[in-house]
Amino acid sequence: MAQQRELLCKLLDIYGMALSSRCRDVLEYYYADDLSLAEISENMGITRQGVHDAIRRGEAELLALEKALGFGAKTEKLLALAGRMEKAGQECAAYGAELSAVLTDND
């Protein structure tokens, strides 16, 4: 459940602007602000059933967009690659410092 929530939060960040403003608002209240259905209902002036339906519809749209476009998966792969590149850069810097020390050593 927590993994699904995390996934939907990421997808909302990526695809949120593709949703209707009402659906996006409901999902942001629910996922980003962690409001209950009753609180969202009160804030938006719709029934709790309307909130529930909007959440389910929005989740389905987000998952369909991810299935069709795959930007969420691509983002995860890019972040992993960036982390590996950062680590490799740090290792190169360490090797560079070591090489510099060897080359400037007058012993």
C-alpha positions as CSV (number, residue, x, y, z in Angstrom):
1,M,0.0,0.0,0.0
2,A,2.8,2.4,0.9
3,Q,4.6,1.6,-2.3
4,Q,1.4,2.2,-4.4
5,R,0.9,5.6,-2.6
6,E,4.5,6.6,-3.3
7,L,4.2,5.6,-7.0
8,L,1.0,7.6,-7.3
9,C,2.6,10.6,-5.7
10,K,5.4,10.4,-8.2
11,L,3.0,10.0,-11.1
12,L,1.0,12.9,-9.9
13,D,4.1,15.1,-10.0
14,I,4.9,13.9,-13.5
15,Y,1.5,13.7,-15.1
16,G,-0.6,16.0,-12.9
17,M,-1.0,18.7,-15.4
18,A,-2.6,16.2,-17.9
19,L,-5.5,15.7,-15.5
20,S,-8.5,18.0,-15.1
21,S,-8.0,20.7,-12.5
22,R,-10.7,19.2,-10.3
23,C,-9.2,15.7,-10.5
24,R,-5.7,17.0,-9.9
25,D,-6.9,19.1,-6.9
26,V,-8.6,16.1,-5.3
27,L,-5.5,13.9,-5.8
28,E,-3.2,16.6,-4.4
29,Y,-5.4,17.0,-1.4
30,Y,-5.4,13.2,-0.9
31,Y,-1.8,12.3,-1.7
32,A,0.2,15.5,-1.1
33,D,-1.7,17.0,1.8
34,D,-2.9,13.7,3.2
35,L,-6.5,14.9,3.8
36,S,-9.3,12.5,4.4
37,L,-12.3,12.1,2.1
38,A,-14.4,14.1,4.4
39,E,-11.9,17.0,4.5
40,I,-11.6,17.0,0.8
41,S,-15.3,16.9,0.4
42,E,-15.7,19.9,2.7
43,N,-12.9,21.9,0.9
44,M,-14.3,21.2,-2.5
45,G,-18.0,21.2,-1.9
46,I,-18.6,17.7,-3.2
47,T,-19.8,14.5,-1.6
48,R,-17.4,12.0,-0.1
49,Q,-18.6,9.6,-2.8
50,G,-17.6,12.2,-5.4
51,V,-14.2,12.5,-3.9
52,H,-13.8,8.7,-3.8
53,D,-14.8,8.5,-7.5
54,A,-12.4,11.3,-8.5
55,I,-9.6,9.6,-6.7
56,R,-10.2,6.3,-8.3
57,R,-10.6,7.9,-11.8
58,G,-7.5,10.0,-11.3
59,E,-5.4,7.0,-10.2
60,A,-6.6,5.1,-13.3
61,E,-5.7,8.0,-15.5
62,L,-2.2,8.3,-13.9
63,L,-1.5,4.6,-14.3
64,A,-2.8,4.7,-17.9
65,L,-0.5,7.6,-18.7
66,E,2.5,5.8,-17.2
67,K,1.7,2.6,-19.1
68,A,1.5,4.6,-22.4
69,L,4.4,7.0,-21.9
70,G,6.6,5.4,-19.2
71,F,8.0,8.7,-17.9
72,G,8.0,7.6,-14.3
73,A,10.1,4.5,-15.1
74,K,12.4,6.5,-17.2
75,T,12.8,9.1,-14.5
76,E,13.7,6.3,-12.0
77,K,16.3,4.9,-14.4
78,L,17.8,8.4,-15.0
79,L,18.1,9.0,-11.3
80,A,19.8,5.7,-10.8
81,L,22.2,6.5,-13.6
82,A,22.9,9.9,-12.3
83,G,23.7,8.4,-8.9
84,R,26.1,6.0,-10.5
85,M,27.7,8.8,-12.5
86,E,28.1,10.9,-9.4
87,K,29.8,8.0,-7.6
88,A,32.1,7.4,-10.6
89,G,33.0,11.1,-10.7
90,Q,33.9,11.0,-7.0
91,E,36.1,7.9,-7.7
92,C,37.8,9.7,-10.6
93,A,38.5,12.7,-8.4
94,A,40.1,10.5,-5.8
95,Y,42.2,8.8,-8.5
96,G,43.1,12.2,-9.9
97,A,44.3,13.4,-6.5
98,E,46.2,10.2,-6.0
99,L,47.8,10.5,-9.4
100,S,48.7,14.1,-8.7
101,A,50.4,13.2,-5.5
102,V,52.4,10.5,-7.2
103,L,53.5,12.8,-10.0
104,T,54.5,15.7,-7.6
105,D,56.2,13.4,-5.1
106,N,59.9,14.2,-5.3
107,D,61.1,11.1,-3.4
